Amino acid sequence: MTQSTHTLSIDIGGTGLKASVLDQDGKMVVDRVRVSTPKPCPPAVMVETLSALVEPLPAFDRVSVGFPGVVRKGVILTAPNLGTPDWQGHNLGASLGKALGDKPIKIINDADMQGLAVVKGQGLEMVITLGTGFGTGIYIDGKLGPHLEMAHHPFRDGQTYDKLLGDASYKALGMEPWKALVVEAIGNMRVLTNFDALYVGGGNARHFAPGELGDDVHLVDNSAGILGGIMIWNA
């Protein structure tokens, strides 16, 4: 009988850090745990906080991490919402992997990981996340495409998508003006990618009702940020 593989799945956000353990079918074997993201959060603080967060979780064989920035082979290139510049060039795969027992580890962008849990594998699909900032992922026939930091492209009046669609903007503008900006941004993404389907996740996706954003736009549960952890081993 083949022994099942359990995956520790970690979702790093600018506001919260979440984790759970997934079985070989991608189902949580225990409720996810969560703590607030320290402010600021340099690499050493992140590794220490995550180590404490996952300590009470069941045993695992490998680790998946969704990170809010650009990641290449475990090395962080950007971390715009973690409040400290020393992330650039940090090998999170090495430092976190060592802290978690030298288990195999894969780290990708958090929106990319969330999308792997929800896309249907049909045509060009896109994911956006509405949380501390604005995340995106693109998939072609279910395969993850290159990560593009659309969040940091100009959107309006010289300000970026990340700036205008993030949580701070939601709180400053109020719900209706912020929602109008999200609708405009989705229109831009539609023109840019000609997506067949768009999935909207992240904590602030809850402010929209099903169908409110169009027939080709689907709201997804925030737990997808964890559930995509098993998928990155097949991506």
Residue pairs with C-beta under 8 A, 6 or more apart in sequence:
4 23
4 24
5 24
5 61
5 62
6 21
6 22
6 23
6 24
6 29
6 58
6 59
6 60
6 61
6 62
7 21
7 22
7 60
7 61
7 62
7 63
7 64
7 229
7 230
7 233
8 19
8 20
8 21
8 54
8 57
8 60
8 62
8 63
8 64
8 100
8 103
8 229
9 19
9 20
9 21
9 22
9 63
9 64
9 65
9 66
9 226
9 227
9 228
9 229
9 230
10 17
10 18
10 19
10 50
10 54
10 63
10 64
10 65
10 66
10 226
10 229
11 17
11 18
11 19
11 66
11 110
11 113
11 114
11 225
11 226
12 37
12 46
12 50
12 65
12 66
12 67
12 68
12 110
13 37
13 68
13 81
13 110
13 131
13 132
13 225
14 37
14 68
14 81
14 82
14 131
14 132
14 133
15 36
15 37
15 131
15 132
15 167
15 203
16 34
16 35
16 36
16 37
17 34
17 35
17 36
17 37
17 49
17 50
17 53
18 32
18 33
18 34
18 225
18 226
19 32
19 33
19 34
19 50
19 53
19 54
19 57
19 226
20 28
20 29
20 30
20 31
20 32
20 33
20 57
20 226
21 28
21 29
21 30
21 57
21 58
21 59
21 60
22 28
22 29
22 226
22 227
22 229
22 230
23 29
24 230
26 117
26 227
26 229
26 230
26 231
28 223
28 226
28 227
29 58
30 57
30 58
32 223
32 226
33 53
33 54
33 56
33 57
34 53
35 49
35 53
37 49
37 82
38 45
38 46
38 49
39 83
40 82
40 83
40 84
41 49
41 82
41 83
41 84
42 82
42 84
42 86
42 87
43 76
43 86
43 87
43 90
43 92
43 95
44 95
46 82
46 92
46 96
47 92
47 95
47 96
47 99
48 99
50 96
50 99
50 100
51 99
51 100
54 100
60 103
61 103
61 104
62 103
62 104
62 105
62 106
62 233
63 96
63 97
63 100
63 103
63 104
63 105
63 106
64 105
64 106
64 107
64 113
64 228
64 229
64 230
64 232
64 233
65 92
65 96
65 105
65 106
65 107
65 108
65 113
65 229
66 107
66 108
66 109
66 110
66 111
66 112
66 113
66 114
66 225
66 228
66 229
67 76
67 79
67 92
67 107
67 108
67 109
67 110
68 79
68 80
68 81
68 82
68 109
68 110
68 132
68 133
68 135
69 76
69 77
69 78
69 79
69 80
69 81
69 82
69 87
69 109
70 76
70 77
70 78
70 109
70 147
70 149
71 77
71 92
71 107
71 108
71 109
71 147
73 93
74 91
74 92
74 93
74 94
74 97
74 105
74 106
74 107
75 89
75 90
75 91
75 92
75 93
76 87
76 88
76 89
76 90
76 91
76 92
77 88
77 89
78 87
78 88
78 149
79 87
79 88
80 133
80 151
80 152
80 162
81 132
81 133
81 162
81 166
92 107
93 105
93 106
93 107
96 105
96 107
97 103
97 104
97 105
106 232
106 233
108 144
108 147
108 232
108 235
109 135
109 137
109 147
110 129
110 135
110 225
111 127
111 128
111 129
111 135
111 136
111 137
111 201
112 127
112 137
112 144
112 147
113 225
113 228
113 229
113 231
113 232
114 127
114 129
114 135
114 137
114 201
114 202
114 220
114 224
114 225
114 228
115 125
115 126
115 127
115 137
115 139
115 144
115 199
115 224
115 228
116 139
116 144
116 228
116 231
116 232
116 235
117 220
117 224
117 225
117 227
117 228
117 231
118 127
118 199
118 201
118 218
118 220
118 224
118 228
119 125
119 127
119 139
119 142
119 197
119 199
120 142
120 197
121 139
121 141
121 142
122 141
122 142
122 196
122 197
123 140
123 141
123 196
123 197
124 138
124 139
124 140
124 193
124 194
124 195
124 196
125 138
125 139
125 140
125 142
125 195
125 196
125 197
125 198
125 199
126 136
126 137
126 138
126 139
126 189
126 193
126 195
126 197
126 198
126 199
127 135
127 136
127 137
127 138
127 139
127 198
127 199
127 200
127 201
127 220
128 134
128 135
128 136
128 185
128 186
128 189
128 198
128 199
128 200
128 201
128 202
129 135
129 136
129 200
129 201
129 202
129 205
129 225
130 165
130 182
130 200
130 201
130 202
130 203
130 204
130 205
131 166
131 167
131 202
131 203
131 204
132 166
132 167
133 151
133 162
133 165
133 166
133 167
134 150
134 151
134 161
134 162
134 165
134 166
134 185
135 151
135 202
136 148
136 150
136 151
136 189
137 144
137 145
137 147
138 144
138 145
138 146
138 148
138 193
139 145
143 235
144 235
150 161
150 189
150 192
151 160
151 161
151 162
152 160
152 161
152 162
153 160
153 161
154 160
155 161
155 163
155 164
155 165
155 181
155 185
155 188
156 164
156 181
156 184
161 185
163 169
164 181
164 185
165 178
165 181
165 182
165 185
167 203
167 204
169 178
169 181
170 178
170 204
170 207
173 181
175 207
178 207
179 207
179 208
182 208
182 213
183 213
186 198
186 200
186 213
186 214
186 217
189 195
189 198
190 198
195 216
196 216
197 216
197 217
197 218
198 213
198 216
198 217
198 218
199 217
199 218
199 219
199 220
200 208
200 213
200 217
200 218
200 219
200 220
201 219
201 220
201 221
201 222
201 224
201 225
202 222
203 222
205 219
205 220
205 222
208 219
210 218
210 219
213 219
